[in-house]
Amino acid sequence: MNKPQSFFHLHLISDATGETLLAAGRAASAQYKDARAIEHIYPLIRTEKQLMKVFDDIDQEPGIILYTVVDQKLAQLIDERSTAMGLPCVSVLEPVLAVFQSYLGTPAGRRVGAQHVLDAEYFRRIDALNFTMEHDDGQLPADMNDADIILIGISRTSKTPTSIYLANRGIKTANIPIVLGVPMPESLATARKPLIVGLIASAERISHVRQNRVLGTSSDYHSQGYVDRANIAEELAYARQICARHGWPMIDVSRRSIEETAAAIVALRGKAR
């Protein structure tokens, strides 16, 4: 018998955007299937006055406290208040910074929001994101050779979200739909720079995702062929034939998250270099 799901409050205090904390908190809470975190995110906390308001909220809904605050005075205050309230509290960055300091032999610079500096890497990610949005769903096929990665696949194989995730890592990604009986753009076959990857999934998985999409469309939408597993199996066979003909690698996304799919693609890219 499944245990009833319990809930707990997770307070995330950051002097920047809170993205690092959110990822760490969710990664940890995902290990507890019978407990669900109610997330409270407090970004851009950089003064003692702001911090006191945060603890007023925490006092109303006590729970686990995670923080990423590089100002040591504020960090000490968080530790002291948490101890006084009897609440567990963890600095997510401090153990990592300690390892860096030990290995590099120099203390961290303690720069707030240092990972969000508007440097060349930041603008590279913006450029990649713009490229990816302009080349979504087969748009602008003539300049596909400018991409770093091209994803191909039939409808509902997570091409667009995977492309955007890769773009956020600074990788220019285009995606092209595979439609049964429709030839792929000639520019794809002649592209030499990008890694071309086919995304596939089980017919059952794609049918399920497509059915969910159909539920949000108008009542006159002709969905029978779109969600039929036999038709989907034929589409997938056609996609596999295209990839096999050109020697393009394929990734089955049936049981992969977007992050896992992207990681597998990046690994393929590393091998191809």
C-alpha positions in Angstrom: 0.0 0.0 0.0 1.3 3.4 -0.9 2.0 5.8 1.9 -0.1 9.0 1.9 2.0 11.9 0.6 3.2 14.4 3.2 4.2 18.0 2.7 7.0 20.1 4.1 8.2 23.7 3.6 11.4 24.3 1.8 12.8 27.9 2.1 15.4 28.9 -0.5 17.3 32.1 0.3 19.6 33.5 -2.4 21.5 36.8 -3.0 21.1 36.2 -6.8 18.3 34.5 -8.9 18.0 31.4 -6.8 18.3 29.0 -9.8 21.2 27.1 -8.2 19.2 26.6 -5.0 16.1 25.6 -6.8 17.9 22.9 -8.7 19.7 21.6 -5.6 16.5 21.6 -3.5 14.5 19.8 -6.2 17.2 17.3 -6.8 17.2 16.4 -3.1 13.4 16.4 -2.5 12.9 14.2 -5.6 14.6 11.4 -3.6 11.6 11.4 -1.2 8.6 10.1 -3.2 6.2 10.2 -0.2 7.1 13.8 0.8 6.4 16.9 -1.4 8.2 20.2 -0.9 6.3 23.4 -0.8 8.9 25.8 -2.2 9.4 29.4 -0.9 12.0 31.2 -3.0 13.5 34.5 -1.7 15.8 35.9 -4.5 18.1 38.9 -4.4 18.4 39.0 -0.5 21.4 41.2 0.1 20.6 43.3 3.2 19.9 42.5 6.8 16.5 44.2 6.6 15.5 42.0 3.7 16.7 38.9 5.6 14.6 39.8 8.6 11.5 39.9 6.5 12.3 36.5 5.1 12.6 35.0 8.6 9.2 36.6 9.5 7.8 34.4 6.7 9.7 31.3 7.8 8.4 31.7 11.3 4.9 31.4 10.0 5.7 28.2 8.0 8.8 26.5 9.4 10.8 24.1 7.4 14.2 23.3 5.8 16.3 26.3 4.9 18.8 26.2 2.1 20.8 29.3 1.1 23.4 30.6 -1.3 24.7 33.9 0.2 28.3 34.9 -0.3 28.3 37.7 2.2 29.7 36.0 5.3 28.0 38.4 7.8 24.5 37.6 6.2 25.4 33.9 6.1 26.3 33.9 9.8 23.0 35.7 10.6 21.0 33.0 8.7 22.8 30.3 10.6 22.2 32.0 13.9 18.5 32.6 13.3 17.9 29.1 12.0 19.6 27.6 15.1 17.5 29.8 17.4 14.3 28.6 15.6 15.4 25.0 15.8 15.3 24.6 12.0 17.8 22.7 9.7 19.9 25.0 7.6 22.4 24.3 4.9 24.7 26.6 2.9 24.7 24.9 -0.5 27.8 26.7 -1.8 30.1 26.7 1.2 31.2 23.0 1.0 32.0 23.5 -2.7 33.9 26.7 -2.1 35.9 25.0 0.7 37.0 22.3 -1.8 38.0 25.0 -4.4 39.9 27.0 -1.8 41.7 23.9 -0.5 42.8 22.9 -4.0 43.5 26.3 -5.5 45.1 27.7 -2.4 43.2 31.0 -2.4 39.9 32.1 -1.0 36.9 32.8 -3.2 36.3 36.4 -4.3 32.8 36.4 -2.7 31.2 38.2 -5.7 27.4 38.3 -5.5 25.8 36.9 -8.7 29.2 36.3 -10.3 27.7 33.5 -12.4 25.4 36.0 -14.1 28.0 38.4 -15.3 27.3 39.9 -18.8 30.4 38.5 -20.3 31.2 36.8 -23.7 29.7 33.5 -22.5 26.4 35.2 -21.6 26.1 36.8 -25.0 27.0 33.5 -26.6 24.0 31.9 -24.9 21.7 34.7 -26.0 23.0 34.4 -29.6 22.4 30.6 -29.5 18.9 31.1 -28.1 18.0 33.6 -30.9 19.3 31.2 -33.5 17.4 28.3 -32.0 14.1 30.2 -32.0 14.6 31.3 -35.6 15.3 27.7 -36.7 12.5 26.0 -34.8 10.3 23.4 -36.6 12.2 23.6 -39.9 12.3 27.3 -40.3 15.1 28.9 -42.4 16.5 25.6 -43.7 19.0 27.3 -46.1 21.4 28.2 -43.3 21.3 24.9 -41.3 25.1 24.6 -41.7 25.4 27.4 -39.2 23.9 25.2 -36.4 26.0 23.3 -33.9 23.3 20.6 -33.6 20.3 19.7 -35.6 17.5 17.6 -34.1 15.2 15.7 -36.4 12.2 13.6 -35.4 8.5 13.0 -35.9 5.9 15.1 -34.0 6.0 15.0 -30.2 9.6 13.7 -29.7 10.5 16.8 -27.6 12.6 18.5 -30.4 11.7 22.1 -29.4 12.2 21.9 -25.6 15.4 20.0 -26.1 16.6 22.6 -28.6 15.9 25.5 -26.2 17.6 23.7 -23.3 20.7 23.2 -25.4 20.6 26.8 -26.6 20.6 27.9 -22.9 24.0 26.2 -22.7 25.2 28.2 -25.6 24.7 25.6 -28.3 23.0 26.7 -31.5 20.4 24.2 -32.2 17.9 23.8 -35.1 15.2 21.2 -35.3 13.4 19.8 -38.3 10.2 17.7 -38.3 10.1 14.4 -40.1 6.8 13.9 -41.9 5.9 10.6 -43.5 6.7 10.6 -47.2 8.0 14.2 -47.2 11.7 14.5 -48.2 14.1 16.2 -45.7 15.5 19.6 -46.8 18.5 19.2 -49.2 20.5 21.6 -46.9 20.3 18.9 -44.2 22.1 16.3 -46.3 24.8 18.7 -47.4 25.4 20.2 -43.9 28.9 19.3 -42.6 29.4 21.4 -39.5 26.5 20.4 -37.3 25.9 17.1 -35.5 22.6 15.7 -36.7 20.6 13.6 -34.2 17.4 11.8 -34.7 14.9 11.7 -31.7 12.6 8.7 -31.5 10.3 7.2 -28.9 7.9 4.3 -28.5 4.7 4.5 -30.5 2.8 4.2 -27.2 4.6 7.1 -25.6 4.1 9.4 -28.7 0.4 8.4 -28.9 -0.1 9.3 -25.3 1.6 12.7 -25.7 -0.4 13.4 -28.9 -3.7 12.5 -27.2 -2.9 15.1 -24.5 -2.3 17.7 -27.2 -5.5 16.9 -29.0 -7.5 17.5 -25.7 -6.4 21.1 -26.0 -7.5 21.7 -29.6 -10.9 22.5 -31.1 -13.5 19.9 -31.4 -13.3 19.7 -35.2 -9.6 18.6 -35.1 -9.2 15.3 -37.0 -7.1 13.4 -34.5 -7.7 9.7 -35.3 -4.7 9.2 -37.6 -2.5 11.5 -35.5 -2.8 9.3 -32.4 -3.2 5.9 -34.0 -0.3 3.7 -32.9 0.0 1.9 -36.3 0.4 5.2 -38.1 2.9 6.4 -35.5 4.9 3.1 -35.9 5.0 3.8 -39.7 6.2 7.3 -39.0 8.9 6.0 -36.7 10.1 3.4 -39.2 10.4 6.2 -41.8 12.4 8.3 -39.4 14.7 5.4 -38.6 15.2 4.8 -42.3 16.3 8.4 -42.9 18.8 8.3 -40.0 20.2 4.9 -41.0 20.6 6.1 -44.6 22.7 9.0 -43.6 24.4 7.4 -40.6 22.9 9.9 -38.1 22.7 8.7 -34.5 19.3 8.3 -32.8 18.3 8.8 -29.2 15.2 7.2 -27.7 13.5 9.8 -25.6 10.7 7.5 -24.3 11.9 7.5 -20.7 14.3 10.4 -20.8 13.8 13.9 -19.3 14.7 16.9 -21.5 17.9 17.3 -19.4 18.9 13.6 -19.9 18.2 13.8 -23.6 20.3 17.0 -23.8 23.2 15.4 -21.9 23.2 12.4 -24.2 23.3 14.8 -27.2 26.2 16.7 -25.7 28.1 13.4 -25.1 27.6 12.5 -28.8 28.9 15.9 -29.8 32.0 15.3 -27.7 32.7 12.0 -29.4 32.1 13.5 -32.9 34.8 16.1 -32.4 
